[in-house]
Amino acid sequence: MDRTNCILLGAPVQDGTGRLGCDMGPSAFRAAGIGEALRSLGHGVVDRGNVAPAPLRPLSHPNPAIHALPEIVAWTEVLSQAVYDAGTEGMPIVLGGDHSLAAGTLAGHARLAQERGRKLFVLWLDAHPDMHTLETTESGHLHGVPMAYALGLPGFDGIFPPLAAALSPERVCMMGLRSVDPAERQVLAATGLRVHDMRAIDENGVAALLRGFLDEVAAQDGLLHVSLDVDFLDPDIAPGVGTTVPGGATFREAHLIMEMLHDSGRVASLDLVELNPFLDERGRTARLMVDLTASLMGRSVLDRPTRSF
């Protein structure tokens, strides 16, 4: 990956989760030095500040469990346009914010890829598939629906913004899953998405699983979007998230994935989501996420700094 013009977009979204604090995520990423880390690797950095949601519209759905529907739709509208615009100038890096923001980022990147005549691939690093529709969600927290929306699954028409282009299931790879609801399990089986849960990682190792997917991205000259949820990581190393699930990726596994992504030269955009500084330990999770971003953008294992604290 050559010198890249990185466009930082803060997305202080917390309406998609049931816990407060994710809206502080963009500030925590900046305080942890994400801009400085990228510049130290020779990349250009333009920080566009935080995106503001579109005006709210009165929206409702028959599912009484759903929370904050007008707010999430408003965020989806504005983030789709923001990442589309940023993608015409460089590599959008969205600083979240809960994972509902991916409804907008995936929609914007898919639109841009379609206009360029390129195929968009997605690497979804998460403990959860976020494959609920508005009908199937029982919690009503809409950080559980972005992938279903971006794939064009039924139930979003007339409520969420129309998709200029939907994701193709065969171009989505999910790694690290270990908390899947029954309704999501059925949808995963029906759509045929590539899923590497933590058992598959334990049995095969992350390198072999990821290499096959990256080979397909290269063979089709695809653009790759990476969506990295804090809860992909084991909570022992990344406590700053409200959706902790034991048994996540280790420090070494996560860095290996990032270094392989860098070597592929295919990553065109990145989401960093679900960081909740209120639950973090002295910025520990924010710094780890910044370190992982640096590995994705070219920092090798030999260049990792020693920390004296």
N, C-alpha and C positions, 0 to 999 in steps of 0.2 A: 504494500500500500504506500503510494507516494504521499508527498505533502498534501494535506487535505484542508479545505476550508470548512471548519466545524461551526455549525450554527446552533448555539445553545438556546433552547426554548423552555422556559419554566412553565410548568402546568400544575398550579397549586390546587389540585382537585382532591377533595375528600368526601364529596357527596356520594360516591359509589360504595363506600364502606360504612360500617356501623361504628367506627371509632374515630375520634378526632385526632388530628396531628399530622396527617399526610399533607395538608396544605403547607406545612413548613419544610417539606422535602426539598424543593428547589433551593431555598436558602441554605439548607444543610449541605447540599452538594457543592454550592459555591464556596461555603465556608471551609469545606474539606479540600478545596483547591483544585476543582476539576479544570478550570480554565488554565491555571498555571501548569498542571500536569500535561495538558495537551500542547501548550506552547513549548514546553521543555522538550517535546518530541519533534519539534519542528513544524507543527501544524498551525495554520491560522485559526484564530478563534474570534467569532463575533457573538457576543451575548446580547440577544434581543430582549432580555428581561422576561417578565412573566406575561403569558397570554391571559387576556380577560375573557370571560365567557360571553357568548352572544346574549342578547336580551331574551328573557324567559317568555315562553308562550304557554298558555293554559293547555295542559296535556293530562290525559288520564288513561288508565288501562283497566280492564275487568279484573285483573289479578290484584286483590286488595293488599297483598304483601309488599308490593313495589314501593320503594322509597325514592324520593328526589328525581322523579322522571323528567320534569321540565329542566332541572339543573343539568342532568347528564346529557340530554339532547342538546342543550345549549353549548356545553363543552365540546360535544362531538362535532357540531357545526363549525365552531371556530378553530378547533385543532386540525380538522381535516384541511381547511384552507391554509392554516399556518405552516403545516409541514409540507404541503404541496408547494407553497411559495418558497420555503427554505430549501427544498429539494432542487429547485431550479438554480440555486446559487452555490450549493455545497452539500455537506452531510448534516442532516438534522439530527441533533441529539436532544431528546426531550427529557427534561428533569421532572419526575413526578413526585408526589401525586399518586393516587390509587390507579389500579389497572383499568378502570373504566375509560381512562384517557386513550387506551389503545383502539377503542372504537373509532375515534377520530384519526389517529395517526395511521392505522392500517388503511382506512378509506382514502386518506390523502396520498399515501405512497402507492396504492393500487391504481389510483387515477393517473398519477404521474408516470408510472411504469407503462400503463396502457398507451398513453400519448407518445411515449418514446419507442413503442413497439418492442418492449422488453418484457420478460416474464419475471414476476415478483415472487420470490421465495421468502418464507418466514421461519425463523428459528425461535421457538417459544420456550423460554427457560423459566419454568414455573412449577410450583407444587400442584397447581390446579389448571385444568384445561380452559376454564372460563367459557364453557360451551352451553350455558343455560340460555334459553330464550325468555322472552317476557312472560310466556305462559308457564314455563317449567320452574322458574326460580321460586323457591320456597322461602328463602331468607329475604328476598326482595332487594338485596344489595346489588347494585348494577355493575360492580367490578367483576361480577361473575358472568357477564354477557358479551364482552367485546368480540371474542373470536366467533361466536355464533352469528353476530351481526355482520362481521366482515366477510364471512363465508356466504352471506346471502341467504341464511336459513329463514324459514317462514316466521311471521309474527312481528316483524319490525316495520312493515310497510305502513305508511301513513302516520308514523310516530317519529321514528328516527329519519335522518336525512337519506334520500335515495342514494344508492351506491352508483358511482360512475363505473366502477369495475369491482366485482367480487373476487375474493381470493379463490384459488383452485386448491381443493383439499390435497391433491397429490404433491403440492409444492409447499406444504406446511409440515414442519417437524417439531414435535413437542418432546422436550427432554426434562426429566426430573419429576414427573408426575408421581404423586403419592397420596392424593386426596381427591377422589373423583366420586361425585354423587351418582346414584343409579340412573337418573335421567341423562346425565352427561355421558355415562358409559354407553348407553344405547345410541346416542348421537355419534359418538366417536366410532362405534362399530359400523353405523350406517354410512358415514361419510368416508371411512377408510383412511383417515389421517394417519401419518406415521407417528407412532407413540413409543418413546423409550422411557419407561418408568424407572424408578430407582432399582428395581430388581434387575432389569436389563442392563443398567449401568454397572451394578455389582458383578453381574455374570460376564459381561463382555468388555467393560471399560469404556470410558467416554470417547477415547480416540477412535476406536474401530467404528462405533456407532455414528459419530459425527463425520468421519471421513467419507462414508458412503453418501451421506446427504450432500456434503460439499462437492463431491465429484459430480453429482447430478446438477447442482447449480452451475458448475463450470461447463459441463457438457451442453447445457442449454443457454449459455451466455446470460445467465440470470442476474438480477439484482437481489441482494439479500438484506432483509430487514431483521434485526435482532431485538427481541423484547425480553428484557432481563428483569424479572421480579425478584425482590429481595428474598422472598420465601423459597426460591429455588435453592438457596444456600441453607446449610444446616444452621438452626438457631443458635447453636453453641458459638458460631463464629459471626453470626449476623442477627443479633437480637432485636434490632430496630424495625420491627414489622408487626402488624397486628394480626397476622394470619399464620403464626408459627406452626409448622408441622415437623416433628422430629425426623431425622434420617435423611437430611438433604445433602446437597453436594458439598464436598470438602473444599478447603482452601486450594489444594493442589489440583483437584478436578476442575474447579472453576477457572483457575488461571490457565490450565492446559486448553480448555475450550476457547478461551479468549485468544490465546496465542495461535491456535489453529485457525481461528477466524481471521486473524491478521494475515497469516500466511496465505490464506485463500485469495485475498485481494478482492473479495466480492461484497463486503459489507458496505451498504450505501446509506444506512440509517440505523438509529439506535434509540430505544426507549429504556429508561431507568425508572422503575416504578415500585410503589408500595413502601418506600422509605418513610418511616414514622419517627422523626427525631425525638419525640416525647418518650418513646419506648427504648431509645438507644442508650448505650453506655459511653458517655463522653465522646460521642462522635465515631465510635468504633465501626459501626455499620456503614456510615457515610464514607469513611476513609477507605474501607474495603471495596465499596462499589466504585470509588474513584480509581483505586489501584487496578481493578478489573478492567475499567474503561481504558486505562493506560496500556494494559496488556493487549487489549483489542486494537489499540492504535499504534502499537509498535514497540512497547517496552518489553525487552526479553527477560528471561529468568535471571540472567547474569547482571541485569541493570537494576534489580529490585533494591531499593534503599534499606539500610539497616535502621531500625527504630530504637531509640534509647529511652524507652519509658515502660 
